[in-house]
Amino acid sequence: MTLFKITASAMALALMAPMAVAETWTLNGDMSNIAFGSVKNEYNGEVHHFSTLSGSVDAQGQVVVSVPLASVETMIDIRNERMRELVFKNSPTATVSATVDMVALDKLGVGESMVAETEGTLSLLGQEIALYSDLFVIRVGEDKVMVTTDGMLMLATDELGVDAAIDQLQDIAGLDSITRVSPVTVRLVFDSDTPDS
């Protein structure tokens, strides 16, 4: 099962776009989600996610989303442990970063949306992985913006450097196969740090 790679990720960073240039924004972890899928033995598909997320956008449009890897949730406790130890190698955090054009995207009014081509970087297990995704951005309130993947982001275990770990998971679980590409979906909600501005 390929990691969200996320988060994944990720990439949801550009979401903060529609904010005023002088504003800063904080990720609403309760309303945000990064999920990734896996298929074992060809036909058994499953969806996993990370239960904890944090992030921010600064006044210059620098976006950072942090994913505590220990929060991976596959709905099976022993598999969560194996993901943390074998795949993530007990690394504490994966980070997605990007830069957004705050001036251009601040033009969105409440209820207005756009699709933005976004480039970001995933920092995972000491590697820097380029991410590319179309993101659907909607300003749901003066003080709130939501960003989602406009489709799915597909991430491969070889580019993430975890193929050997997936081999181990497959052997331990006695599976014939685990897919080496994971679809990733992202929903990020950001709240303005200067409400009613």
Secondary structure, 3 states (H helix, E strand, C coil): CCCCCCCCCCHHHHHHCCCCCCCCEEECCCCCEEEEEEEECCCEEEEEEECCCEEEECCCCEEEEEEEHHHEECCCHHHHHHHHHHHCCCCCEEEEEEECCHHHHCCCCCCCEEEEEEEEEEEECCEEEEEEEEEEEEEEECCEEEEEECCCEEEEHHHHCCHHHHHHHHHHHCCCCECCEEEEEEEEEEEECCCCC
